[in-house]
Amino acid sequence: MADSVDLIIRNARLIDGTGAPSAHGDIAVNGDRIAELGDLRETTRATEIDAGGKAVAPGFIDVHTHDDRALLVDPLMAPKVSQGVTTVVTGNCGVSLAPLRTARRPPAPLDLVCPDAEGFFAEFGDYLAALDAEPAAVNALCQVGHASLRVEAMDTLDRPATAGEISAMRRRLERALEDGAIGLSTGLFYAPANAAPTDEIIELAQAVRAAGGIHTTHMRDEGDGVSESLEETFTIGRTADVPVVISHHKCAGQANFGRSAETLALIDAARQRQAVSLDAYPYIASSTTLASGRRLGASRVLVTWSAPHPEAAGRDLDEVAADMGLDPADTVDALMPAGGIFFMMDESDVRRILAYRGTMIGSDGLPHDEFPHPRLWGTFPRVLGHYAREEGLFSLEEAVHKMTGLPARHFGLTGRGVLTPGAIADLVVFDPETVIDTATFEQPKQPARGIELVVVNGRTVWRDGASTGARPGRAIRRGAVPPPIREQ
């Protein structure tokens, strides 16, 4: 290697992202690339950092976000870089900022990402160009949302699309894929897409196959019908011959506690014959629009925001109902449009799903909520600190793999997600002994402890507990996706 490089991090515990045992050594960065790893005592440098034995890993890849607009309006992305996240995947749950021409407020859940028609982009290429023109601190992989396609193409959403409407949606999707979208997401749980039959999704997913993209899905039912929804997901992927990612896998509602043993067995069997992967977040509560949460069988609900009653944010729904003198159902109607946090999962299911060897980590945070779910700020340090170190659910190396090398493989991120010479220098330095989430349901906007340094494309974006102001992130266009991963 060259005698001089831009940055050397010395005396580090190198966790390479593959799941292999860590090793002690140094890592050198030149420009936006990792130059070398190992014993680099003879190498000179512009900047040197002594890690003091702390861990250096590839930057974390948040595979499930709703950061579509946050990248533009809050480009320092503190909720993400403070956790060590260097790349986000957007356009999830059928919701994307593009391509969508609309003159009215979008229906829920599109309003979770942007409540105003002016915030959407008629062309996907225009959205990516906006990210290029005003870069964020993190990289972004962007999907097309099925619900966004439906809102533009259809006059009413409570029915299957006609052949002509499907053709119109497919043309818009194909153009977006040409512009650089990485695939199609669906949110069949939500009203804008719930009436779409399986065949409608297959027709669109075939365009994704032709482009070499992926399909991610917030399935139709994560509660009583979770097994049937899994089979629908497998059918879409198998028929369209496209890799599928099951978003934020869970078993919702007390009647379904323990069913993760059943669902993971189904996923395991499907992975033997087709490309299927999944992600999860490390909490027993979900968060979405307040009205849609009626279907989740929650034991407790917190209000995260309300347009007509902003004072309700952060309060228990039952308390708000008592103050209003209404029953909970009427209170939800009075608060809408609004969002909520729903306690409706069992800890044993969360642990089983997180520990499953094929599970990636995604935050599913909602950055525009006034009182967000703590997963927005805490997901990745919680996996590292609580589940790996304190609970011993998996090794630190396996935890890092779930956040780096594994998602890089499934999302076709060549040259990222691993520590190897020539890879892009997306890095995080953290203390394995102290890293932990501090965001709580009572105080959700709290940065984690133990994240020392975050580097994106060779430039430092987080240091000493604060953003540096650097915004070196890139909008990563769809490229050559590796062959589908089929488990043996």
C-alpha positions in Angstrom: 0.0 0.0 0.0 1.0 3.7 -0.2 3.4 5.0 2.5 0.9 7.8 3.3 -2.8 7.7 3.8 -5.5 10.1 4.9 -6.6 8.4 8.2 -5.4 5.5 10.3 -7.4 4.1 13.2 -4.9 2.2 15.4 -5.3 -0.3 18.2 -8.8 -1.4 17.2 -10.9 -4.5 17.6 -11.7 -5.0 13.9 -15.2 -6.6 13.3 -15.3 -7.1 9.6 -19.0 -7.6 9.0 -18.9 -11.2 7.8 -19.7 -12.7 11.2 -16.1 -14.0 11.5 -14.2 -13.6 14.9 -12.8 -10.1 15.4 -9.1 -9.4 15.3 -6.8 -6.7 16.8 -5.2 -4.3 14.4 -5.2 -1.0 12.5 -7.3 0.3 9.6 -6.2 2.8 7.0 -8.4 5.0 4.9 -7.4 6.8 1.7 -10.0 9.1 0.1 -13.3 7.2 0.3 -11.8 3.7 0.4 -10.3 1.4 3.0 -6.7 1.1 2.0 -5.4 -1.6 4.3 -6.0 -3.5 7.6 -3.5 -5.1 10.0 -0.3 -4.0 11.6 0.3 -0.6 10.0 3.0 0.8 12.2 5.2 1.8 9.3 2.5 3.7 7.5 2.3 7.5 7.8 -0.9 9.4 7.9 -2.6 12.8 7.8 -4.8 11.9 10.8 -4.4 9.2 13.4 -6.9 8.0 16.0 -6.1 5.6 18.8 -9.2 3.4 19.3 -7.8 2.1 22.6 -9.1 -1.4 21.8 -12.6 -0.2 20.9 -14.4 -1.8 18.0 -14.2 -0.7 14.4 -17.0 -2.1 12.2 -18.5 -1.3 8.8 -21.1 1.5 9.0 -24.5 0.1 9.9 -27.1 -0.3 7.1 -30.6 0.5 8.3 -32.6 -1.6 5.9 -36.1 -0.3 6.9 -36.5 3.4 7.2 -39.0 6.2 6.4 -36.2 8.8 6.0 -37.3 9.8 2.5 -38.0 13.4 3.3 -35.7 13.6 6.4 -32.7 13.2 4.0 -33.8 16.5 2.5 -35.1 18.5 5.4 -32.8 17.3 8.2 -29.7 16.2 6.2 -27.3 15.9 9.2 -29.4 12.9 10.1 -28.4 12.9 13.8 -30.9 10.2 14.8 -29.1 7.8 12.4 -25.4 8.8 12.5 -25.5 8.9 16.3 -26.2 5.2 16.2 -23.5 4.4 13.7 -25.8 4.2 10.7 -24.1 5.2 7.4 -26.7 3.9 4.9 -30.5 4.0 4.9 -33.0 2.2 2.7 -36.1 4.3 2.0 -39.4 3.9 0.3 -40.7 1.2 2.6 -44.2 -0.1 3.4 -45.5 1.0 -0.1 -44.7 4.7 0.7 -42.2 6.8 -1.3 -41.9 10.5 -2.2 -41.6 9.6 -5.9 -42.9 9.0 -8.5 -46.2 10.8 -7.5 -48.1 13.6 -9.0 -50.8 14.8 -6.6 -52.6 18.0 -5.8 -54.0 17.0 -2.5 -52.9 15.8 0.9 -51.9 12.2 0.5 -53.8 9.6 2.4 -52.3 7.7 5.4 -49.8 6.3 5.7 -48.2 8.5 3.0 -48.7 11.5 5.3 -46.3 9.9 7.8 -43.5 10.7 5.4 -44.9 14.0 4.0 -48.2 15.6 4.7 -48.1 18.1 1.8 -48.6 17.4 -1.9 -45.7 19.8 -2.7 -43.2 17.5 -1.0 -43.6 14.7 -3.5 -41.7 14.4 -6.8 -43.3 13.6 -10.1 -40.2 11.7 -11.3 -38.0 9.4 -9.4 -35.0 10.8 -11.1 -35.9 14.3 -9.8 -35.9 12.9 -6.2 -32.5 11.3 -6.6 -31.2 14.5 -8.2 -32.4 16.5 -5.2 -30.4 14.1 -3.0 -27.4 14.6 -5.2 -27.7 18.4 -5.1 -28.1 18.6 -1.3 -26.4 15.5 0.1 -27.2 14.1 3.5 -24.7 12.8 6.0 -25.7 9.2 5.1 -26.0 7.2 1.9 -29.5 6.3 0.6 -30.9 3.4 -1.3 -34.4 4.3 -2.5 -37.4 2.2 -3.4 -40.7 2.9 -5.2 -43.8 2.6 -3.0 -46.8 0.7 -4.4 -49.2 2.9 -2.5 -47.6 6.0 -4.1 -48.1 4.4 -7.5 -51.8 3.6 -6.7 -52.6 7.1 -5.4 -51.4 8.6 -8.7 -53.0 6.0 -11.0 -56.4 5.4 -9.4 -59.4 7.6 -8.6 -60.5 5.3 -5.8 -58.2 3.0 -3.8 -60.8 0.6 -2.2 -60.7 -1.8 -5.2 -58.3 -3.8 -7.4 -56.6 -1.8 -10.1 -57.9 -2.2 -13.6 -55.6 -3.6 -16.4 -55.1 -0.1 -17.6 -54.2 1.3 -14.2 -51.7 -1.6 -13.6 -50.1 -0.8 -17.0 -49.9 2.9 -16.0 -48.3 1.9 -12.6 -45.9 -0.4 -14.3 -44.7 2.2 -16.7 -44.1 4.6 -13.8 -42.2 1.9 -11.9 -40.1 0.9 -14.9 -39.1 4.6 -15.5 -38.2 4.9 -11.8 -36.1 1.7 -12.0 -34.3 3.1 -15.0 -33.6 6.3 -12.9 -32.0 4.2 -10.1 -34.7 2.9 -7.8 -33.6 -0.4 -6.2 -37.0 -2.0 -6.2 -40.7 -2.0 -5.2 -42.1 -1.9 -1.7 -45.7 -2.8 -0.7 -47.7 -2.0 2.3 -50.7 -4.3 1.9 -51.7 -3.8 5.5 -52.7 -0.2 4.8 -55.9 1.2 3.2 -54.3 2.6 0.0 -53.1 -0.9 -1.0 -55.2 -3.4 1.0 -57.7 -3.9 -1.8 -54.9 -4.9 -4.2 -55.0 -8.6 -5.1 -51.9 -10.7 -5.2 -51.9 -10.7 -9.0 -51.6 -6.9 -9.1 -48.4 -7.1 -7.1 -47.0 -9.9 -9.2 -47.5 -7.9 -12.4 -45.5 -5.0 -10.9 -42.9 -7.3 -9.4 -42.2 -8.7 -12.8 -40.9 -5.3 -13.8 -38.6 -5.4 -10.8 -37.3 -8.8 -11.9 -36.5 -7.5 -15.4 -34.5 -4.6 -13.8 -32.6 -6.9 -11.3 -34.2 -5.2 -8.3 -35.9 -6.4 -5.1 -39.3 -6.4 -3.5 -39.9 -5.5 0.2 -43.2 -5.9 1.9 -45.2 -4.8 5.0 -47.4 -7.8 4.7 -51.2 -7.8 4.5 -51.5 -9.3 8.0 -49.0 -9.6 10.8 -51.5 -10.9 13.3 -54.0 -13.7 13.0 -53.4 -14.1 9.3 -49.6 -13.9 9.5 -49.0 -17.4 8.1 -51.3 -16.8 5.1 -49.6 -13.4 4.5 -46.2 -15.1 4.5 -47.5 -17.6 1.9 -48.8 -14.7 -0.3 -45.3 -13.1 0.0 -43.6 -16.3 -1.1 -46.0 -16.6 -4.0 -45.3 -13.1 -5.2 -41.5 -13.7 -5.1 -41.7 -17.1 -6.6 -44.1 -16.2 -9.4 -42.3 -13.0 -10.3 -38.9 -14.6 -9.7 -37.8 -11.6 -7.6 -36.0 -11.6 -4.2 -38.4 -10.6 -1.4 -37.7 -9.0 2.0 -40.3 -9.4 4.8 -40.3 -6.0 6.6 -40.3 -5.7 10.4 -41.4 -9.4 10.9 -43.6 -9.8 14.0 -46.5 -11.7 15.4 -49.0 -9.0 16.5 -51.6 -9.3 19.2 -51.7 -11.5 22.4 -53.5 -14.3 20.6 -50.5 -14.7 18.4 -47.8 -14.6 21.0 -45.4 -17.5 20.5 -46.2 -18.0 16.8 -42.8 -16.8 15.7 -41.7 -20.5 16.0 -44.2 -21.3 13.3 -43.5 -18.3 11.1 -39.7 -18.7 11.2 -40.2 -22.3 10.2 -42.2 -21.2 7.2 -39.6 -18.7 6.3 -36.8 -21.2 6.7 -38.5 -23.6 4.3 -39.1 -20.9 1.7 -35.5 -19.9 1.9 -34.5 -23.3 0.6 -36.3 -22.7 -2.7 -36.3 -18.9 -3.3 -34.7 -15.6 -2.3 -36.4 -14.6 1.0 -35.0 -12.4 3.7 -36.4 -10.4 6.7 -35.7 -7.6 9.0 -36.8 -6.7 12.6 -36.4 -4.1 15.2 -35.6 -4.8 18.9 -38.8 -3.6 20.6 -42.2 -5.1 21.7 -44.1 -2.0 20.4 -44.7 -0.9 16.8 -45.6 2.6 15.5 -47.8 3.7 12.7 -50.9 5.8 11.9 -53.3 5.9 14.9 -56.3 4.6 13.0 -54.6 1.7 11.4 -53.4 0.6 14.8 -57.0 -0.5 15.7 -56.2 -3.8 14.0 -53.1 -4.5 16.0 -54.6 -5.8 19.3 -52.4 -3.5 21.4 -52.4 -3.6 25.2 -51.3 0.0 25.4 -51.3 2.9 23.0 -49.2 6.1 23.1 -50.0 9.1 20.8 -47.0 10.2 18.8 -48.6 13.1 17.0 -52.0 14.6 16.2 -52.7 17.4 13.7 -55.9 18.7 15.4 -54.7 18.0 19.0 -50.9 18.4 19.1 -51.1 18.5 22.9 -51.9 14.8 22.9 -48.4 13.8 21.6 -46.6 11.6 24.1 -49.7 10.8 26.1 -51.4 7.5 26.7 -54.5 7.1 24.5 -56.7 6.1 27.5 -55.7 9.2 29.4 -56.5 11.4 26.4 -59.9 9.6 26.0 -60.7 10.3 29.7 -59.9 14.0 29.3 -62.0 14.2 26.2 -64.9 12.2 27.7 -64.8 9.8 24.8 -64.3 6.1 24.4 -61.0 5.1 22.8 -62.4 4.5 19.3 -64.0 8.0 19.2 -60.9 9.5 20.6 -58.9 8.0 17.7 -61.3 9.6 15.3 -61.0 13.0 17.0 -57.2 12.9 16.9 -56.8 11.9 13.3 -54.7 12.5 11.3 -52.4 11.2 14.0 -49.9 8.5 14.8 -49.4 6.1 17.7 -47.1 3.5 19.4 -48.7 0.1 20.0 -47.6 -2.4 22.6 -48.6 -5.6 20.9 -45.7 -8.1 20.7 -44.2 -10.6 23.1 -40.6 -10.4 24.1 -39.9 -14.1 23.4 -41.0 -13.6 19.8 -38.9 -10.5 19.5 -35.9 -12.4 20.8 -36.5 -15.4 18.6 -36.9 -13.3 15.4 -33.8 -11.2 16.2 -31.7 -14.4 16.8 -32.8 -16.0 13.6 -29.7 -16.3 11.4 -31.2 -14.5 8.4 -32.7 -11.5 10.2 -31.3 -8.1 9.3 -31.8 -5.0 11.6 -34.1 -2.1 10.5 -35.3 0.7 12.7 -38.6 1.5 11.0 -38.3 4.9 12.7 -40.7 7.8 11.9 -38.5 10.9 11.9 -41.3 13.4 11.5 -43.3 12.2 14.6 -43.4 14.8 17.3 -43.0 12.1 20.0 -41.4 9.2 18.0 -40.9 5.6 18.9 -37.5 5.3 20.6 -36.4 2.9 17.8 -35.7 6.1 15.7 -32.7 6.9 17.9 -31.9 3.6 19.6 -32.3 0.5 17.4 -28.7 -0.4 16.6 -27.1 0.4 20.0 -29.9 -1.6 21.6 -29.1 -4.7 19.6 -25.4 -4.3 20.4 -25.7 -3.4 24.0 -28.8 -5.0 25.3 -29.3 -8.1 23.2 -25.7 -9.0 22.3 -23.7 -7.8 25.4 -26.3 -8.0 28.3 -28.6 -10.8 27.1 -26.0 -12.9 25.1 -28.6 -13.5 22.4 -25.8 -13.6 19.8 -22.1 -12.7 19.6 -21.1 -9.1 18.9 -19.7 -10.3 15.6 -23.1 -11.8 14.7 -24.9 -8.6 15.7 -22.6 -6.5 13.5 -23.1 -9.0 10.6 -26.9 -8.5 10.9 -26.3 -4.7 10.4 -23.6 -4.8 7.8 -22.5 -7.7 5.7 -25.9 -9.4 5.6 -27.9 -6.4 4.4 -25.1 -5.5 2.0 -25.5 -8.9 0.3 -29.3 -8.8 0.2 -29.5 -5.2 -1.1 -26.7 -5.6 -3.6 -24.4 -3.1 -1.9 -21.1 -4.2 -3.6 -18.1 -2.8 -1.8 -20.0 -1.9 1.4 -20.8 -3.7 4.6 -17.4 -5.3 5.1 -14.0 -4.3 6.2 -11.7 -5.2 3.4 -9.1 -3.3 1.3 -10.8 -1.5 -1.6 -14.2 -1.3 0.1 -15.9 2.1 0.7 -14.9 3.6 4.0 -18.2 3.6 5.8 -17.1 3.0 9.4 -18.2 3.2 13.0 -16.0 3.1 16.1 -17.9 2.1 19.2 -17.1 0.8 22.7 -18.5 -2.8 23.1 -18.4 -2.4 26.9 -20.6 0.7 27.0 -22.7 1.0 23.8 -26.4 1.1 24.7 -29.5 2.9 23.6 -30.7 5.7 25.9 -33.9 6.6 24.0 -37.0 5.5 25.9 -40.8 5.6 25.4 -40.9 8.6 27.8 -37.8 10.4 26.4 -37.4 9.1 22.8 -35.1 11.7 21.3 -31.9 10.7 23.1 -28.6 9.7 21.3 -27.0 6.5 22.3 -23.9 6.0 24.4 -20.7 4.4 23.2 -20.7 5.5 19.6 -17.3 7.2 19.3 -16.9 8.0 15.6 -18.8 7.6 12.4 -17.3 7.9 8.9 -19.2 8.0 5.7 -17.4 7.7 2.3 -14.2 8.5 4.1 -15.4 11.6 5.9 -16.2 11.9 9.6 -19.9 12.8 10.2 -20.2 12.1 14.0 -17.5 12.6 16.6 -17.5 13.3 20.4 -21.2 13.0 20.6 -22.1 15.5 17.9 -22.5 15.9 14.2 -19.5 17.4 12.4 -21.6 19.1 9.8 -20.2 17.0 7.0 -22.7 15.7 4.5 -20.8 13.2 2.3 -23.7 10.8 1.7 -24.6 9.5 -1.7 -27.9 8.5 -3.4 -26.9 5.0 -4.5 -28.5 4.0 -7.8 -29.6 0.4 -8.5 -26.7 -1.5 -10.0 -25.9 -5.1 -10.6 -27.6 -7.0 -7.8 -25.8 -10.3 -6.9 -27.6 -13.5 -7.7 -30.4 -14.3 -5.2 -29.3 -15.8 -2.0 -30.8 -19.2 -1.3 -30.0 -20.8 2.0 -28.6 -24.3 2.0 
